[in-house]
Amino acid sequence: MSLGLVPLPPRDLAWVIALGIAQALVLGGWIVCTWQAVDAIAGMQQDIAAVYPWLAGLLAVSLCMGGLRALEFRVCERIGFDAVRRLRMQLYRHMVGMAPRQIQHRSRGSLLLRLTGDLTMYRTLLSRGIARGIASAIVLVIGLAVVAWISGPMAVAAILVFGLGAAASVSQGRLLRRATAVVRRRRSLLTGNIDEQVNTLAVVQTFGRVGGETSRLSHQNDSMTKALNREAAIRGRMRGISAATGWAAVMVALAAGAYEMSEGYLTLAGLAAAATCVRHLASPARNLALVHDYWRRADISRRKIRDFLNSRSRPLDELGHMPVRVRAGMIQFDRVSVKGALSGVSGTIPGRKRVAIVGPSGAGKSTLLGLVARLVEPDQGEVLVDGIVLSSATLHTSTRDIGIVSADLPLMRGTLRRNLTYRHRSASDEELASVLTACGLDGLVGSLPQGLDSWLTEGGRNLSAGERQRVALARAMLRFPRILLLDEPTTNLDRESAAIFHAAIDRYPGTVLIATHDPAEVALTDMTWELCDGRLVRVGPSEDRHDPGPLRAQDMVGTLQ
Ligand SMILES: Nc1ncnc2c1ncn2[C@@H]1O[C@H](COP(=O)(O)OP(=O)(O)OP(=O)(O)O)[C@@H](O)[C@H]1O
């Protein structure tokens, strides 16, 4: 059975059905005990002791019903948790396959909502709506059949009232859907704003916008509360309708039963048994009415989750896609276009060459590097590495031999070692030491009290900009990938650190692409590609190229695998 986004395992479905049947059986026991107890009370002059066993039976049935309700709650909640656990991983796998630039187009608030609030909403629908609804429907159908067996008119009266209650509840559905949509929008705005404030607190403070931002957040907060209250009012109304329905059903059934009694078709015991049964059915009837409430509230969440899962994403290891092992490191661009950034770029970068990518701001330099690292997917054309079309390569392997440094790739929360070895978890201390030296990081690591085990906060914000940049360079250069992509790598470096880094690049044994505005970096390269307005306008030898001399083993510890 499908629950809209994930299938309900047959075992769980069997559990829910069994719980529904068990509750219906216990309800049957209640009817029998009530019937007999009332009969015994009616004839009490003869023997009062005859009442007690039935009262004891009612007590036992009540305890069983309590136990079954507790079990039902636990099982239904577990079903929701399990389904959402699977769905969360599905969403996550989809997200990690998306091109980072594609993610940047989405608001952070709505993205976070998808993985948190939307899933909670969907879980509630599964647990309290669908799973509990199935059990309740079974109890309701069997219970009403028993009432009909005792007294047809009482069953018809109860069905009528329950039906009217359900219709009234459904009539609120459209309002609830609209109110829920408003709550979602407001929540997404608020979450996105808070997330942005956390990340840009320095901007807010230094630009003197604390007051303005506070009043913006306060306004969003108030709007959110207003929307929540509006939604709560409608949900309250729906709950009121279902509570009133439960009581009204008993009253109307009693009236029908009383009429039947007056006609001599029903005994007092039968009336009492059927009336208390109808009373018991109020709870499953209410649960069924709430399915609609949960369904409506989760409607948008389900649609948004489905849309997200249907959006473009690259499977991490798709069958039929080939792995890429970079050898010479030759890169070809075949009529590559990226909307708003590049237009029909074609050209070949031979393996083991250093190429400067130059051009004015916004010319498409970072996008070109992003294509090779698969941070961006081409809208048209293909990028090939050593003859393999990247879009038909598994994502996992196509980036293994490609190192990149870019402002779009921040450091992560964790130790310095974790950051440096993020790609190569098994890197040895020697490999680490060689890359630290190449990036001028020996001094920094030596000065930190815990060395490589020092803790970095999100984005490495507890380091200076230059230190961060050097750690990012070392992270990209660990084990010297055959293709190294550098997007303005020395922007934040002092002259000395830049010189150390330039020396490492000068003798780098793989293909290097440097997007740069710095003539000193252009001078390190063999060729220059010049971009302008997303077009490749010039390819030629780099000016002022100097000869770095032969590569000595001690210059570069660690070899290409
Ligand atoms: N994350 C993004 N999402 C959408 N479009 C983007 C994104 N980043 C860049 N662009 C678009 O692509 C165009 C090229 O940007 P790109 O960053 O590649 O230029 P660049 O040459 O590296 O510029 P700079 O020298 O300023 O870094 C920009 O004009 C911009 O409109």
The ligand as an SDF file (V2000), in Angstrom:
LIG
                    3D

 31 33  0  0  0  0  0  0  0  0999 V2000
   25.3700   30.9340   -8.0130 N   0  0  0  0  0  0  0  0  0  0  0  0
   24.9490   31.4790   -9.1360 C   0  0  0  0  0  0  0  0  0  0  0  0
   23.6820   31.3210   -9.5170 N   0  0  0  0  0  0  0  0  0  0  0  0
   23.2460   31.8580  -10.6620 C   0  0  0  0  0  0  0  0  0  0  0  0
   24.0010   32.5490  -11.5010 N   0  0  0  0  0  0  0  0  0  0  0  0
   25.2730   32.7500  -11.1840 C   0  0  0  0  0  0  0  0  0  0  0  0
   25.8250   32.2230   -9.9890 C   0  0  0  0  0  0  0  0  0  0  0  0
   27.1180   32.5730   -9.9440 N   0  0  0  0  0  0  0  0  0  0  0  0
   27.3560   33.2840  -11.0650 C   0  0  0  0  0  0  0  0  0  0  0  0
   26.2530   33.4010  -11.7940 N   0  0  0  0  0  0  0  0  0  0  0  0
   26.1060   34.0960  -13.0720 C   0  0  0  0  0  0  0  0  0  0  0  0
   27.1230   33.6850  -13.9260 O   0  0  0  0  0  0  0  0  0  0  0  0
   27.7920   34.8070  -14.4680 C   0  0  0  0  0  0  0  0  0  0  0  0
   29.2870   34.5070  -14.4870 C   0  0  0  0  0  0  0  0  0  0  0  0
   29.6870   34.4460  -13.1400 O   0  0  0  0  0  0  0  0  0  0  0  0
   31.1010   33.8880  -12.7100 P   0  0  0  0  0  0  0  0  0  0  0  0
   31.1340   33.8420  -11.2350 O   0  0  0  0  0  0  0  0  0  0  0  0
   31.3770   32.6560  -13.4510 O   0  0  0  0  0  0  0  0  0  0  0  0
   32.0600   35.0640  -13.2550 O   0  0  0  0  0  0  0  0  0  0  0  0
   33.5840   35.3350  -12.9340 P   0  0  0  0  0  0  0  0  0  0  0  0
   34.2160   35.6230  -14.2310 O   0  0  0  0  0  0  0  0  0  0  0  0
   34.1540   34.2350  -12.1160 O   0  0  0  0  0  0  0  0  0  0  0  0
   33.4540   36.6530  -12.0710 O   0  0  0  0  0  0  0  0  0  0  0  0
   34.4570   37.1970  -10.9160 P   0  0  0  0  0  0  0  0  0  0  0  0
   35.7440   37.5380  -11.5520 O   0  0  0  0  0  0  0  0  0  0  0  0
   33.7430   38.3750  -10.4070 O   0  0  0  0  0  0  0  0  0  0  0  0
   34.5580   36.0870   -9.9070 O   0  0  0  0  0  0  0  0  0  0  0  0
   27.4730   35.9980  -13.5950 C   0  0  0  0  0  0  0  0  0  0  0  0
   27.2070   37.1060  -14.4070 O   0  0  0  0  0  0  0  0  0  0  0  0
   26.2290   35.5800  -12.8480 C   0  0  0  0  0  0  0  0  0  0  0  0
   25.1130   36.2080  -13.4420 O   0  0  0  0  0  0  0  0  0  0  0  0
  1  2  1  0
  2  3  1  0
  2  7  2  0
  3  4  2  0
  4  5  1  0
  5  6  2  0
  6  7  1  0
  6 10  1  0
  7  8  1  0
  8  9  2  0
  9 10  1  0
 10 11  1  0
 11 12  1  0
 11 30  1  0
 12 13  1  0
 13 14  1  0
 13 28  1  0
 14 15  1  0
 15 16  1  0
 16 17  2  0
 16 18  1  0
 16 19  1  0
 19 20  1  0
 20 21  2  0
 20 22  1  0
 20 23  1  0
 23 24  1  0
 24 25  2  0
 24 26  1  0
 24 27  1  0
 28 29  1  0
 28 30  1  0
 30 31  1  0
M  END
$$$$
